[in-house]
Amino acid sequence: NEVTMEKIVALCKGRGFVYPGSEIYGGLANTWDYGPLGVEFKNNIKKAWWKKFVQESKYNVGLDAAILMNPKTWEASGHIGGFSDPLIDCKNCNSRFRADKLIEDYMAEKGEEIIVDGWPNEKLEAFIADNGIKCPDCGKTDFTSIRQFNLMFKTFQGVTEDTKSQIYLRPETAQGIFVNFKNVARTSRKKIPFGIAQIGKSFRNEITPGNFIFRIREFEQMELEFFCKPGTDLEWFDYWKNYCRNFLDSLGMNMEKLRSRDHSQEELSHYSNATTDLEYLFPFGWGELWGIADRTDFDLRQHSKFSGEEMTFTEGEGKDKETYIPYCIEPSLGADRVALAFLIDAYDEETVTDAKGKEDTRVIMHFHPALAPFKAAVLPLAKKLADQAEPVYDELSKYFNVDYDVTGSIGKRYRREDEIGTPYCICVDFQTEEDGCVTIRDRDTMEQTRLPIDQVRSYIEERLEF
Ligand code: ATP
């Protein structure tokens, strides 16, 4: 009963979580569209993140910056010069690969783990040659040398398509935050330490996208840039690392499938004091979920240099007055990637025996109720009970997302709701008119409780908390 990517992709497609993009035209490689349940699910994840990182944090405020930015931004951030992956081609079949991933996958197949981030190209090339790594597509060992491939999508603004009008789709949301540092500091009247949080689309022309929504070219990020006084950065780094872990824990993620991996000196970016990746054990191996980095004052200093604007913060009065460029802690999480982790984490199959003794498989998505697309489903036992069931739906749907289903046997309807992770089924039966009660069935335990209709809302709302 192992969870596989095939099972997750099939369930997502079959039940309306995620469809292949542009499907009627034969698709567009590695694009995915979120269906009716997927959009609810991903929105719930983004809402949960916003709740924890903005609403419940006295330090942080939100922002929604533009995707298109002045191209100078990307010079300052280093993306034009350095945001590239090592590209290698197979000379035999012309397939293209990321040299670092080629090595990591080769070692993973041997059951060994290797981190090659930060290796120079010569070292990657030598490793591929020395180990006789084969092209995964044709099996030959004849590769070109490595060249750097910039991951930024280019486009043009305005009617002329020349280099002066060339702009980029942002490859991360973070820079929209840095360029607004002074605006936010001034208008929010926040004092250091404070953070700016943002959720939005990012674009990377990945060489080898794949593993469903794990690595895609258009994705959503949930990023926090937390500004603090130099010297306090490592303390805050620890604070946010714990905060991020607790966030996943509070939403029911299996903590045994989560690990923190600290970057070694070789892997660390030149400007970073410390970086830790929170990694999840996907069916295809450990993968980065959340990158948490102490970025020092690198970004604000760069923007100050390229724009001529001072990016300092002044605190204290009189002789205690101090002006400095804040240091920055950045926890960066992919919404699609963490959605995939939650989908995998929730998946379960159970063998159940029905009243006639027949064995059957029950597929259940054990989502935390806060993440489940539907919080409840109103199920009249028979079609003629609609008059009693509809008002229950009308009332509850004012407060949260509720499904309504009248077709098929009640057993089949329960199974359908289990498979999409609806935590509570509300069955309206022939007694309801008399006693004003409904039966609430718990998705995970299948236990049933009889409850007066006017208590159903609070019963469910209490269970949505995290
Ligand atoms: P990788 O090594 O997997 O390419 P990265 O180190 O380049 O990732 P970051 O730049 O740290 O990733 O991005 C922060 C987060 O954004 C990642 O932890 C991940 O959750 C998400 N992310 C990055 N690239 C993608 C992508 N192509 N598709 C989906 N999510 C992504």
Residues whose N, C-alpha, C, O or C-beta is under 5 A from the ligand:
A	BS01	ATP	E206 I213 F214 R215 I216 R217 F219 E288 L289 W290 G291 S332 L333 G334 R337
